[in-house]
Amino acid sequence: MKFTKRETPKRRPVPLRLRDWNEVYEDFDHEDLRHQASRCMDCGIPFCHNGCPLGNLIPEWNDLVHQDRWQDAIERLHATNNFPEFTGRLCPAPCEASCVLGINSDPVTIKQVEVEIIDNAFDEGWVVPKRAHLLTGKSVAVVGSGPAGLAAAQQLTRAGHDVTVFERADRIGGLLRYGIPEFKMEKRHIDRRLDQMRAEGTQFRTSVDVGVDVTVAELREEFNAVVLAGGATDWRDLPIPGREFTGIHQAMEYLPWANKATHGDPVLDADGQPPITAKGKRVVIIGGGDTGADCLGTAHRQGAASVHQFEIMPRPPEERADVTPWPTYPLVYRVSSAHEEGGERVFAVNTERFLGAEVGVTGLRAHEVEMRDGRFEKVEGTDFELEADLVLLAMGFVGPERPGLLTELGVELTDRGNVARNADFETSVPGVFVAGDMGRGQSLIVWAIAEGRAAAAGVDRFLMGHTALPAPIAPTAAPQR
């Protein structure tokens, strides 16, 4: 076979995709995907394994797709990853950054092969419930239904334990459900996986705020073990003059309404708009990461008059920066589908105050910055003002929420405010474990799933004295307490 260049699916035309909330990518032909999988080189040392926190068997399922053995491929993929339909759409693919082919060429389209394997498996009916052969009589509560909680729940259910997942929102999925816009991942992918988990025996309880609706004492009395997987939901604020003006919202105050609307929930007003909308407004997004891009794409679809996205860091280089050599994840300028759709990206800028009136925020005052001795310093003479009717803060999260559940449990925290845990992902409270962002801090979906699987192995060992569940993360990778 002649050498095949890297190809990925085309994105739907911008004017078309802005008219709906569907995923932005067009279908990718299976034969073309087989050619892409054939680019995997059977490396002596597959660095992609090291780049993936889950330890996905990437060369194996690439080769199986190349051979047209799709059912074998999904078996190898599911061996290490409970939810490839999530990671294949949302993970930034550190495995591709570690691909050996990427040393002197474009890396293998690992992420695309992954998502095509699982989508094909669902279409063919190969994703079926895997019920435990023996029940242990032990019960586990999982608090939080994001990727870490769902991964832990599925592993523990398959080990024979009676697992109940608690979620304070009205639907299961955590940030997958209400933080990720529909155009990045349609929620049907969550729903079909939840159908499998329910058939396996996992129970779900929504609209339950543990520590409020269910006390910690009740939780500990009913369950033999608890897994904390509530995420790092304490968002970073911007306490500058004018923060009190209306029209300034956190990203996670804004994004869920759009997802609720796409679910058909009765949240729209007489004009068909959710409570917080960008329709007809001059929008400024403060934060240049993925959450900021999610706000950008959402604002486009709601009909914003204009959108500016601010980032305090300088514009990354077009090619891999020397400070991030192969096989590390590269510092490079990236253009998401939302950035293609419009708006202006503004780098190396800091907002110093919000401007407003009785009607709420009307703009902001900012200036350019540059890095000096590890600190951002103002560039004199660069002050400017920008009109805005809606400001969205997308500057990340500083850790888990402490009041309520964590305070009542009395778990120890790290110096960064995350829940401390040992090599088995057990907290300072016996029988209480933690997985994902709540213990790790804000991170990637692939780390969340890996930690959910590892925590499940720790819980199983705690309950049974031994475990056969795989733990993809080495014990030394878990922050120690």
Secondary structure, DSSP 8 states (H G I E B T S, - for coil): ----------B--HHHHTTS-S-SB----HHHHHHHHTT----SS-HHHHH-TT---HHHHHHHHHTT-HHHHHHHHHTT-S-HHHHHHH---HHHHT-GGGGTS----HHHHHHHHHHHHHHHT-------SS----EEEEE--SHHHHHHHHHHHHTT-EEEEE-SSSSS-THHHHTS-TTTS-THHHHHHHHHHHHHT-EEE-S--BTTTB-HHHHHHH-SEEEE-----EE-----TTTTSTTEEEHHHHHHHHHHHHTT-S---TTS--SS--TT-EEEEE--SHHHHHHHHHHHHHT-SEEEEEESS----SS--TTS-TTS--------HHHHT--EEEESEEEEEEEEETTEEEEEEEEEEEEETTEEEE-TT--EEEE-SEEEE---EEE---TTHHHHHT--B-TTSSB---TTSB-SSTTEEE-THHHH-S--HHHHHHHHHHHHHHHHHHHHS---S---S-GGGS---
